[in-house]
Structure formats: structure tokens, C-alpha cells
Amino acid sequence: MRLTPLLTAAVLVAAPVAVTALPASAATCSTPTTTTQVTPRTVVVDTTGTSGFDVVVAVAHHGCAIGPVRAVVTSPTKGTATLDLSAEAGNATTTFYVGGLDLTAAELDDADAGTWKIRSSSAWAADEAGLSAPDAKTARSSTTASVLADADLTADATSSALKKGRIAKGRAMTVKGTLTRARWEAGTSTGYAKQRVEVQFRTPKGTYKKLKTVTTKAGGTFAVGVKATQDGCYRVRFGGSRTVAAVASPGECVDVR
């Protein structure tokens, strides 16, 4: 598995955070609360380039001293890494701890596509000295992010009766194309078979609406018949899956006479 070396290589934006010493005492400290967020929630990775997400943990200290704040990222293949987050902003009650992770196709397995889990832990105690005590406590929270393979979709409205983008009203046409998805391990895109795609149409001043639904065949190809009834544009949309991003083809416009 190639993911674990990627994550443990510290592809981090933030540096380790030092103890945040607050004027606290046992009489004023109550259990801190934390919220973990990631942005963006959905990351799309193609076969080249870099994508990633930021982890932000909001710690409401409630009068306590806060020690290191960390986030453990776990992929669907169980690759994990511990990210040390740094205090970037805050106010009198809450401090925001931030870190980032970059992802590239060359360092991912295809099976890493899907839901990633992010769990944060924030050490706390009544005062700074208590952070190193055996009974120091930890506040925890978690969230998820979707890491998806990029997709591409082509569509072409064709007919033997179509001449220079013009066709007689009522003539038959075929909308055909190919749905592909990124294969990170191979470093290329391949056809995405057995997926439902939606053929859509819009008038020159209208919005796209569904005409038909068709399932892609081997190699990700599809073809469906339509009838030319009015001027407008055809496109095909794939709504995405648990592991592959949604995508729509460019519009293919025809002039109906």
C-alpha cells in the first residue's frame, strides 16, 4: 500500500503546536469541547497534479490549559497519519488549530477512493503543569471527507441527416460518448462501465432537463436515440458514485429546421 508513506511524510501545511498556557485553575476549568471540520469536504484527484484538504479543529477551552492538538487521518485502505496542528486564530473562548494534507495520484491506491475519517484529539488539564500528569485528559471529535477519482465525459449528437449542425425536424439522432475515470495506480483514465448517465436537453434560452437515462457499456461507452424536435443543445451528465466524482459533458447544439 502506497498511502501510508505519503501520509507519514508530513505533507503538512502546519507545524507542531506548543502548549497553549491559559490562566486557568481547577476551580475555573471545565471540560473543553472541540469541533473538527475539513475544507473542502470533497476532494477530486485526477491522474496529475495535486489536491488536498485542510483540517480545522475549534477548541473551546472553558478555562483550561490546552496541550498538543492532533488529527488522525484514515483512508479506506486503513492508511493512517497523525497530523500535528498549529494554533492559527482564536478569541477569548475558542482557539482554531489548523493543518493541511496534499494528495497526488502517484501516492494513492485506487482503493483509497471513498470516505476518509478524520479524528482529532486535544490534550487538556486544569493548568499547564497538569498536561504532563498521568491523568491528563483528552477532548475528541471527528468528521469525514470524500476523496474521489476524477471523471471525464464526452457526448456527441450525430445523425447522417445532420449537416453543418443543422437537421430537419423529426429526424432521428444518436447521442453517444464515453465515461472515463482516473485510475491512480495506472496513472491514466479508463472507461467506467455499468454506470447510469442522464441524457439532457435544453432550448437556446432554457435549462437542461432529463430526456433519457442509459447505462454505460464495456469501455464506458453509451449510445441512445433521440428525435430532433426543436433548436437546442444536448449533454450527458454522470451523477457520481461513492468513489468517482460527478461530471457533465459540454453541450452539443443543433439547429432544427
C-alpha positions as a Markdown table, in Angstrom:
| # | Residue | x | y | z |
|---|---|---|---|---|
| 1 | Met | 0.0 | 0.0 | 0.0 |
| 2 | Arg | 1.4 | 3.4 | -1.0 |
| 3 | Leu | -0.7 | 5.6 | 1.1 |
| 4 | Thr | 0.9 | 5.2 | 4.5 |
| 5 | Pro | 4.3 | 6.6 | 3.3 |
| 6 | Leu | 2.5 | 9.5 | 1.8 |
| 7 | Leu | 0.7 | 10.5 | 4.9 |
| 8 | Thr | 3.6 | 9.9 | 7.3 |
| 9 | Ala | 5.9 | 12.0 | 5.1 |
| 10 | Ala | 4.4 | 15.1 | 6.7 |
| 11 | Val | 2.7 | 16.7 | 3.7 |
| 12 | Leu | 1.6 | 19.3 | 6.2 |
| 13 | Val | 1.0 | 23.0 | 6.0 |
| 14 | Ala | 1.1 | 23.5 | 9.7 |
| 15 | Ala | 4.0 | 23.0 | 12.1 |
| 16 | Pro | 3.6 | 21.2 | 15.5 |
| 17 | Val | 1.8 | 23.3 | 18.1 |
| 18 | Ala | 3.2 | 24.2 | 21.5 |
| 19 | Val | 1.2 | 24.1 | 24.7 |
| 20 | Thr | -1.3 | 26.9 | 25.0 |
| 21 | Ala | -1.0 | 28.1 | 28.5 |
| 22 | Leu | -4.1 | 29.8 | 29.8 |
| 23 | Pro | -4.8 | 31.5 | 33.1 |
| 24 | Ala | -6.7 | 28.6 | 34.5 |
| 25 | Ser | -7.3 | 26.8 | 37.8 |
| 26 | Ala | -9.1 | 23.7 | 39.0 |
| 27 | Ala | -11.9 | 26.0 | 40.2 |
| 28 | Thr | -12.5 | 27.5 | 36.7 |
| 29 | Cys | -11.6 | 24.7 | 34.3 |
| 30 | Ser | -14.4 | 22.6 | 32.9 |
| 31 | Thr | -14.3 | 20.0 | 30.2 |
| 32 | Pro | -13.3 | 21.7 | 26.8 |
| 33 | Thr | -15.4 | 21.0 | 23.7 |
| 34 | Thr | -14.0 | 20.5 | 20.2 |
| 35 | Thr | -15.3 | 20.5 | 16.7 |
| 36 | Thr | -13.4 | 19.1 | 13.8 |
| 37 | Gln | -14.0 | 20.3 | 10.2 |
| 38 | Val | -12.4 | 19.8 | 6.9 |
| 39 | Thr | -12.4 | 22.0 | 3.8 |
| 40 | Pro | -13.2 | 21.2 | 1.2 |
| 41 | Arg | -15.4 | 18.3 | 2.2 |
| 42 | Thr | -15.0 | 16.6 | -1.2 |
| 43 | Val | -11.6 | 16.3 | -2.9 |
| 44 | Val | -11.2 | 15.2 | -6.5 |
| 45 | Val | -7.9 | 13.7 | -7.6 |
| 46 | Asp | -7.0 | 13.3 | -11.2 |
| 47 | Thr | -4.1 | 11.4 | -12.7 |
| 48 | Thr | -1.8 | 14.5 | -12.5 |
| 49 | Gly | -1.4 | 17.5 | -10.2 |
| 50 | Thr | -2.2 | 17.8 | -6.5 |
| 51 | Ser | -5.4 | 18.1 | -4.5 |
| 52 | Gly | -5.9 | 18.2 | -0.7 |
| 53 | Phe | -7.9 | 19.4 | 2.3 |
| 54 | Asp | -7.4 | 21.5 | 5.4 |
| 55 | Val | -8.2 | 20.2 | 8.9 |
| 56 | Val | -9.6 | 22.8 | 11.3 |
| 57 | Val | -10.2 | 21.9 | 15.0 |
| 58 | Ala | -12.0 | 24.5 | 17.1 |
| 59 | Val | -11.2 | 24.1 | 20.8 |
| 60 | Ala | -13.5 | 25.9 | 23.3 |
| 61 | His | -11.1 | 25.7 | 26.3 |
| 62 | His | -13.6 | 26.6 | 29.1 |
| 63 | Gly | -10.8 | 28.0 | 31.2 |
| 64 | Cys | -8.5 | 25.0 | 30.8 |
| 65 | Ala | -4.9 | 24.7 | 29.6 |
| 66 | Ile | -4.7 | 23.1 | 26.1 |
| 67 | Gly | -1.8 | 20.9 | 25.1 |
| 68 | Pro | -1.0 | 19.5 | 21.6 |
| 69 | Val | -3.9 | 19.2 | 19.2 |
| 70 | Arg | -3.6 | 16.4 | 16.7 |
| 71 | Ala | -5.7 | 14.9 | 13.9 |
| 72 | Val | -5.5 | 11.3 | 12.7 |
| 73 | Val | -6.5 | 10.8 | 9.1 |
| 74 | Thr | -7.6 | 7.3 | 8.0 |
| 75 | Ser | -8.2 | 6.2 | 4.4 |
| 76 | Pro | -10.4 | 3.4 | 3.2 |
| 77 | Thr | -7.3 | 1.1 | 2.9 |
| 78 | Lys | -6.6 | 1.9 | 6.6 |
| 79 | Gly | -3.6 | 4.0 | 5.8 |
| 80 | Thr | -3.2 | 6.5 | 8.7 |
| 81 | Ala | -1.2 | 9.5 | 9.8 |
| 82 | Thr | -1.1 | 11.8 | 12.8 |
| 83 | Leu | -1.1 | 15.5 | 11.8 |
| 84 | Asp | 0.2 | 18.0 | 14.4 |
| 85 | Leu | -2.0 | 21.1 | 14.1 |
| 86 | Ser | -1.0 | 24.7 | 14.9 |
| 87 | Ala | -2.9 | 27.4 | 16.6 |
| 88 | Glu | -3.7 | 29.9 | 13.9 |
| 89 | Ala | -6.5 | 32.1 | 15.2 |
| 90 | Gly | -9.0 | 32.5 | 18.1 |
| 91 | Asn | -10.7 | 34.6 | 20.6 |
| 92 | Ala | -11.2 | 34.7 | 24.4 |
| 93 | Thr | -13.1 | 31.4 | 24.4 |
| 94 | Thr | -12.0 | 29.4 | 21.4 |
| 95 | Thr | -8.8 | 28.6 | 19.5 |
| 96 | Phe | -8.6 | 27.3 | 16.0 |
| 97 | Tyr | -5.9 | 24.7 | 15.2 |
| 98 | Val | -5.1 | 24.1 | 11.5 |
| 99 | Gly | -3.2 | 21.7 | 9.3 |
| 100 | Gly | -3.3 | 20.6 | 5.7 |
| 101 | Leu | -2.8 | 17.5 | 3.6 |
| 102 | Asp | -1.9 | 17.2 | -0.1 |
| 103 | Leu | -2.8 | 14.2 | -2.2 |
| 104 | Thr | -1.4 | 13.1 | -5.6 |
| 105 | Ala | -2.4 | 10.2 | -7.7 |
| 106 | Ala | 1.1 | 8.7 | -7.7 |
| 107 | Glu | 0.8 | 8.2 | -4.0 |
| 108 | Leu | -2.7 | 6.7 | -3.9 |
| 109 | Asp | -4.1 | 3.3 | -4.5 |
| 110 | Asp | -7.4 | 3.1 | -6.4 |
| 111 | Ala | -9.0 | 1.6 | -3.3 |
| 112 | Asp | -8.2 | 4.8 | -1.4 |
| 113 | Ala | -11.2 | 6.5 | -3.1 |
| 114 | Gly | -14.2 | 7.0 | -0.9 |
| 115 | Thr | -14.8 | 8.2 | 2.7 |
| 116 | Trp | -11.8 | 9.3 | 4.8 |
| 117 | Lys | -12.1 | 9.6 | 8.5 |
| 118 | Ile | -10.5 | 12.5 | 10.5 |
| 119 | Arg | -10.4 | 12.2 | 14.3 |
| 120 | Ser | -9.0 | 14.9 | 16.4 |
| 121 | Ser | -7.6 | 14.8 | 20.0 |
| 122 | Ser | -6.9 | 17.8 | 22.2 |
| 123 | Ala | -5.0 | 17.3 | 25.5 |
| 124 | Trp | -6.2 | 19.4 | 28.4 |
| 125 | Ala | -5.8 | 20.0 | 32.1 |
| 126 | Ala | -6.7 | 22.5 | 34.8 |
| 127 | Asp | -3.3 | 24.1 | 34.3 |
| 128 | Glu | -0.1 | 23.8 | 32.3 |
| 129 | Ala | 1.6 | 21.6 | 34.8 |
| 130 | Gly | -1.3 | 19.1 | 34.7 |
| 131 | Leu | -0.8 | 18.5 | 31.0 |
| 132 | Ser | 2.2 | 16.3 | 31.7 |
| 133 | Ala | 0.5 | 14.4 | 34.5 |
| 134 | Pro | -0.5 | 10.7 | 34.1 |
| 135 | Asp | -4.2 | 11.7 | 34.5 |
| 136 | Ala | -4.2 | 14.4 | 31.8 |
| 137 | Lys | -7.4 | 14.2 | 29.8 |
| 138 | Thr | -8.2 | 14.4 | 26.1 |
| 139 | Ala | -11.1 | 16.1 | 24.2 |
| 140 | Arg | -12.1 | 14.3 | 21.0 |
| 141 | Ser | -14.2 | 15.0 | 17.9 |
| 142 | Ser | -14.3 | 13.7 | 14.3 |
| 143 | Thr | -15.6 | 14.2 | 10.8 |
| 144 | Thr | -15.2 | 12.7 | 7.3 |
| 145 | Ala | -14.1 | 13.8 | 3.9 |
| 146 | Ser | -14.7 | 12.3 | 0.4 |
| 147 | Val | -11.6 | 11.7 | -1.7 |
| 148 | Leu | -12.9 | 10.9 | -5.2 |
| 149 | Ala | -11.3 | 9.8 | -8.5 |
| 150 | Asp | -11.7 | 12.4 | -11.3 |
| 151 | Ala | -14.1 | 11.6 | -14.2 |
| 152 | Asp | -14.5 | 12.8 | -17.8 |
| 153 | Leu | -17.5 | 12.5 | -20.1 |
| 154 | Thr | -17.8 | 13.1 | -23.8 |
| 155 | Ala | -21.0 | 13.3 | -25.8 |
| 156 | Asp | -21.7 | 13.8 | -29.5 |
| 157 | Ala | -25.1 | 14.3 | -31.1 |
| 158 | Thr | -24.9 | 12.7 | -34.5 |
| 159 | Ser | -27.0 | 11.7 | -37.5 |
| 160 | Ser | -26.5 | 11.0 | -41.2 |
| 161 | Ala | -29.1 | 13.8 | -41.7 |
| 162 | Leu | -27.1 | 16.3 | -39.7 |
| 163 | Lys | -25.3 | 18.8 | -42.0 |
| 164 | Lys | -23.1 | 21.6 | -40.5 |
| 165 | Gly | -25.1 | 21.5 | -37.3 |
| 166 | Arg | -28.5 | 21.6 | -39.0 |
| 167 | Ile | -31.1 | 18.9 | -39.2 |
| 168 | Ala | -34.7 | 18.6 | -40.4 |
| 169 | Lys | -37.4 | 18.5 | -37.7 |
| 170 | Gly | -38.4 | 14.9 | -36.7 |
| 171 | Arg | -35.3 | 13.2 | -37.9 |
| 172 | Ala | -33.6 | 10.6 | -35.7 |
| 173 | Met | -30.3 | 11.4 | -33.9 |
| 174 | Thr | -28.0 | 9.5 | -31.7 |
| 175 | Val | -26.3 | 10.9 | -28.6 |
| 176 | Lys | -23.2 | 8.8 | -27.9 |
| 177 | Gly | -20.0 | 9.2 | -25.9 |
| 178 | Thr | -17.7 | 7.7 | -23.3 |
| 179 | Leu | -17.5 | 8.0 | -19.5 |
| 180 | Thr | -14.0 | 7.6 | -18.1 |
| 181 | Arg | -12.5 | 7.7 | -14.6 |
| 182 | Ala | -9.0 | 8.3 | -13.2 |
| 183 | Arg | -7.0 | 5.2 | -12.3 |
| 184 | Trp | -4.4 | 6.4 | -9.8 |
| 185 | Glu | -2.3 | 3.3 | -9.8 |
| 186 | Ala | -2.0 | 3.1 | -13.6 |
| 187 | Gly | -1.6 | 6.9 | -13.9 |
| 188 | Thr | -4.3 | 7.1 | -16.6 |
| 189 | Ser | -8.0 | 7.2 | -17.2 |
| 190 | Thr | -10.1 | 4.1 | -18.3 |
| 191 | Gly | -13.7 | 3.5 | -19.3 |
| 192 | Tyr | -16.2 | 3.4 | -16.5 |
| 193 | Ala | -18.7 | 0.6 | -17.3 |
| 194 | Lys | -22.1 | -0.2 | -15.8 |
| 195 | Gln | -22.8 | 3.4 | -14.7 |
| 196 | Arg | -26.1 | 5.2 | -15.3 |
| 197 | Val | -25.8 | 8.5 | -17.2 |
| 198 | Glu | -28.5 | 11.0 | -18.0 |
| 199 | Val | -29.0 | 12.5 | -21.4 |
| 200 | Gln | -30.3 | 16.1 | -21.1 |
| 201 | Phe | -31.6 | 18.8 | -23.5 |
| 202 | Arg | -32.1 | 22.5 | -23.2 |
| 203 | Thr | -33.6 | 25.1 | -25.6 |
| 204 | Pro | -31.4 | 28.1 | -26.5 |
| 205 | Lys | -32.8 | 30.1 | -23.5 |
| 206 | Gly | -33.7 | 27.2 | -21.3 |
| 207 | Thr | -32.0 | 25.0 | -18.7 |
| 208 | Tyr | -31.0 | 21.3 | -19.1 |
| 209 | Lys | -33.7 | 18.7 | -18.4 |
| 210 | Lys | -33.6 | 15.0 | -18.5 |
| 211 | Leu | -34.6 | 13.2 | -21.7 |
| 212 | Lys | -33.4 | 9.6 | -21.1 |
| 213 | Thr | -31.1 | 7.5 | -18.9 |
| 214 | Val | -28.7 | 5.0 | -20.2 |
| 215 | Thr | -26.1 | 2.6 | -18.7 |
| 216 | Thr | -22.5 | 2.6 | -19.9 |
| 217 | Lys | -21.2 | -0.5 | -21.6 |
| 218 | Ala | -17.7 | -2.0 | -21.6 |
| 219 | Gly | -15.1 | 0.8 | -22.0 |
| 220 | Gly | -17.6 | 3.3 | -20.6 |
| 221 | Thr | -19.4 | 3.8 | -23.9 |
| 222 | Phe | -23.0 | 4.6 | -24.4 |
| 223 | Ala | -25.5 | 5.5 | -27.2 |
| 224 | Val | -29.1 | 6.5 | -27.1 |
| 225 | Gly | -31.6 | 7.6 | -29.8 |
| 226 | Val | -33.4 | 10.9 | -29.7 |
| 227 | Lys | -35.6 | 12.8 | -32.1 |
| 228 | Ala | -34.8 | 16.3 | -33.3 |
| 229 | Thr | -37.9 | 18.4 | -32.4 |
| 230 | Gln | -36.5 | 21.9 | -31.8 |
| 231 | Asp | -33.3 | 24.0 | -31.6 |
| 232 | Gly | -31.2 | 23.3 | -28.6 |
| 233 | Cys | -28.3 | 21.6 | -27.0 |
| 234 | Tyr | -27.8 | 18.0 | -25.8 |
| 235 | Arg | -25.4 | 17.0 | -23.0 |
| 236 | Val | -24.9 | 13.9 | -20.8 |
| 237 | Arg | -24.4 | 14.0 | -17.0 |
| 238 | Phe | -23.0 | 11.4 | -14.6 |
| 239 | Gly | -24.2 | 12.0 | -11.1 |
| 240 | Gly | -21.1 | 10.4 | -9.4 |
| 241 | Ser | -20.6 | 7.4 | -7.2 |
| 242 | Arg | -19.2 | 6.7 | -3.8 |
| 243 | Thr | -15.7 | 6.7 | -5.3 |
| 244 | Val | -15.9 | 8.7 | -8.5 |
| 245 | Ala | -16.8 | 12.4 | -9.0 |
| 246 | Ala | -19.8 | 13.7 | -10.8 |
| 247 | Val | -19.2 | 15.2 | -14.3 |
| 248 | Ala | -21.2 | 16.6 | -17.2 |
| 249 | Ser | -20.2 | 16.8 | -20.9 |
| 250 | Pro | -20.0 | 20.0 | -22.8 |
| 251 | Gly | -23.2 | 20.9 | -24.7 |
| 252 | Glu | -23.7 | 19.7 | -28.3 |
| 253 | Cys | -26.0 | 22.1 | -30.1 |
| 254 | Val | -28.2 | 21.6 | -33.2 |
| 255 | Asp | -30.2 | 23.8 | -35.4 |
| 256 | Val | -33.6 | 22.2 | -36.3 |
| 257 | Arg | -35.3 | 23.3 | -39.5 |
